[in-house]
Amino acid sequence: MKFLFCTAILSLIITSAFCGIKDIHEHFDRINEAKSTYPSWAPNGTNGMPHLPPEFHKENTVTNDLIVEEEEEEEETEDYLDLDYYFDIVDAVPEAIFEFRQGNVIDLFQGKSRIQRLNTLNANFAFNLYQSLKDKANSSENILLAPVGISTAMAMISLGLKGQTHEELFSVLGFRDFINASSKYDVMTVHNLFHKLTNRLFKHNFGYTLRSVNDLYIQQQFPILDEFKNNMKKYYFADARSTDFTDPAFITKTNEHVLKLTKGLIKEALAYVNPTTLIMILNCIYFKGTWVNKFPVEATYKQTFRLNEKETVKVPMMRTKSNFLAAADHELDCDVLQLPYVGNISMLIVLPHKLSGMNILEKQLTPQVVERWLKSMTNRTREVALPKFKLQKTYHLIDSLKSLGISNLFNQSSDYSGISNKEIIINTFEHQSTITVNEEGTEAAAVTNVGFMPLSTQNRFVADRPFIFLIYEHRTNCLLFMGRVANPSKS
């Protein structure tokens, strides 16, 4: 099975105050194709699936040992490990505040490293954003996001925010809760952890390809503060480049740059650049991974996929048989399957038992629920059927971000005095993504066991109806991609 994911163009145009426009264009692309090293798991399926002989599976199953990661520098090792002495991060919170957060995402901090805790908050924000996009979409529409790209983009922007604009953004993203969890943390702790996250996700070889590039383009002669420019390079590896946004060649060169970075997945990152643009932030991500257990091409067959109670569509259904981790959530009435890539990345497939159950399931998506799923999984030999699919989505996120409480960022009272002495404002924030899942893998440019029972009597997982997928990098607990496949025959 091959998974392909290109993601995110985030655009903001910045112009001088009297023009009333600011546009920083940020592009986030990511392509996902991974080959995991841990066995995957699968819940039950009710549809018939042809029996494959043992010899077939033996010949078509690939197992790889996890690549041992390189030794980290001593001062950074603490961010990888679940060290007991990190308990002070939660315990340091005043008692009244801690009681207020009982049952909240902060409860997941204990036993996790700082990077894992930051990514827990990033995932929480991603689920909230997903809800906002879902509420605006038709139930038959596919959804696709690259949460890590969006969170990184917001963190980069926050470097130049001041006053209430900064406070509001940090609060909605969850970063304020993170800082308040320990007297040892401050605002720059967040940026330092994003720096380390970038190092660990994109600058090591763990058996998959995961790359990211942040570019900072500045209109010629536009005064940008040295502190903002230096911090963008220090924490996000974004070198400031002087350019002329009115020159048509800029669009051509940038698109060629993105096309090369995303291995041809994003062909037109920029279709138009407002001539008043003063700053553009371009964030591109590429991911390519291979399944630990590939789906044999010769085993793919056409099968009915139920869109709703009345409509069906025939789609190529991939199938394989191996050891897979799985859990059954009877509280949310769904099954969860983990498909591992080579390396420490996996895709979770969340399949409602009933067609009518998707809406309820989507409303309950939280980091707490995902953690309970992961802790409730059992490993068994299972037959798995999953449709091939390719999704392409573009979202203009300003309205969704406003609905989550980030409004000051996009109005005339916003404070960007950390970027420039000129008055500027954001008016475009766009996220573009593409994902392809097939037999080889994926390529893309995204606590208690209450209500859970092991899948002791189930040996099939057939995704023949709408499902949710989540792609996690497990060392850092980073939610890379997520989406909903309502119709695999459409993008």
Stockholm file with secondary structure:
# STOCKHOLM 1.0

chainA/1-491         MKFLFCTAILSLIITSAFCGIKDIHEHFDRINEAKSTYPSWAPNGTNGMPHLPPEFHKENTVTNDLIVEEEEEEEETEDYLDLDYYFDIVDAVPEAIFEFRQGNVIDLFQGKSRIQRLNTLNANFAFNLYQSLKDKANSSENILLAPVGISTAMAMISLGLKGQTHEELFSVLGFRDFINASSKYDVMTVHNLFHKLTNRLFKHNFGYTLRSVNDLYIQQQFPILDEFKNNMKKYYFADARSTDFTDPAFITKTNEHVLKLTKGLIKEALAYVNPTTLIMILNCIYFKGTWVNKFPVEATYKQTFRLNEKETVKVPMMRTKSNFLAAADHELDCDVLQLPYVGNISMLIVLPHKLSGMNILEKQLTPQVVERWLKSMTNRTREVALPKFKLQKTYHLIDSLKSLGISNLFNQSSDYSGISNKEIIINTFEHQSTITVNEEGTEAAAVTNVGFMPLSTQNRFVADRPFIFLIYEHRTNCLLFMGRVANPSKS
#=GR chainA/1-491 SS CEEEEEECEEEEBCCCGGGTCCBEEEECCCCCCCBCSSCCBCCCCCSCCCCCCHHHHHHHCCCCCCCCCCCCCHHHHTTTSCCGGGGHHHHTSCHHHHHHTTTSGGGGGTTCCHHHHHHHHHHHHHHHHHHHHHHHSCTTSCEEECHHHHHHHHHHHHTTCCHHHHHHHHHHHTHHHHHHTCTTCCHHHHHHHHHHHHHHHHSSCSSSEEEEEEEEEEETTCCCCHHHHHHHHHHHCCEEEEECTTSHHHHHHHHHHHHHHTTTSCSCSCSCCCTTCCEEEEEEEEEEEEBSSCCCGGGCEEEEEECSSSCEEEEEEEEEEEEEEEEEETTTTEEEEEEEBBSSEEEEEEEESSGGGHHHHHHTCCHHHHHHHHHTCEEEEEEEEEECEEEEEEEECHHHHHHTTCCGGGSTTCCCTTTCSSCCCCCCCEEEEEEEECSSEEEECCCCCTTEECCTTCCEEECCSCEEEEEEETTTTEEEEEEEESCTTCC
#=GC SS_cons         CEEEEEECEEEEBCCCGGGTCCBEEEECCCCCCCBCSSCCBCCCCCSCCCCCCHHHHHHHCCCCCCCCCCCCCHHHHTTTSCCGGGGHHHHTSCHHHHHHTTTSGGGGGTTCCHHHHHHHHHHHHHHHHHHHHHHHSCTTSCEEECHHHHHHHHHHHHTTCCHHHHHHHHHHHTHHHHHHTCTTCCHHHHHHHHHHHHHHHHSSCSSSEEEEEEEEEEETTCCCCHHHHHHHHHHHCCEEEEECTTSHHHHHHHHHHHHHHTTTSCSCSCSCCCTTCCEEEEEEEEEEEEBSSCCCGGGCEEEEEECSSSCEEEEEEEEEEEEEEEEEETTTTEEEEEEEBBSSEEEEEEEESSGGGHHHHHHTCCHHHHHHHHHTCEEEEEEEEEECEEEEEEEECHHHHHHTTCCGGGSTTCCCTTTCSSCCCCCCCEEEEEEEECSSEEEECCCCCTTEECCTTCCEEECCSCEEEEEEETTTTEEEEEEEESCTTCC
//
